[in-house]
């Protein structure tokens, strides 16, 4: 009579495989949470930068003054002459709900929310103009903050790393 072949796993083999899987999961979790935090910061900064670029391009294409308004939940682009008609809006709930977004004026001392562009794509100089937006996640100490800098018509909108030196291409001016 031929010997029967046993198919399947023993309990010991199954427990060893589960222990290896759990160990790999525990080792990967800090890197994964860091990656998620950096992605939320990147999404928030990219959203603000694209909104600023859209406002600047809208001012040029329509040959009218356009404004970018940042609020607690997102941003809004509208025409200066008719601010009630919104051209485009975005919400930070779309990928950066945990990121902290701080908008400052040119002196970096006062909170600012609005910047306007003229038909040449240049910033209309007003007191308290939005000049930079810092995006970070204070709850994650190792996360990499980003800054959106609003330049004039020549330099445009730049996304940069505030921790990098100014001579570095990723550094802020």
Secondary structure, 3 states (H helix, E strand, C coil): CCCCCCCCCCHHHHHHHHHHHHHHHHHHHHHHHHHHHHHHHHHHHHHHHHHHHHHHHHHHHHCCCEEEEECCCEEEEEECCCCCCEEEEEEHHHCCCCCEEEEECCCCCCECCEEEECCCCCECCCCCCCCEEEEECCCCCCCCCEEEEECCCCCCEEEEECCCCCCCCCECC
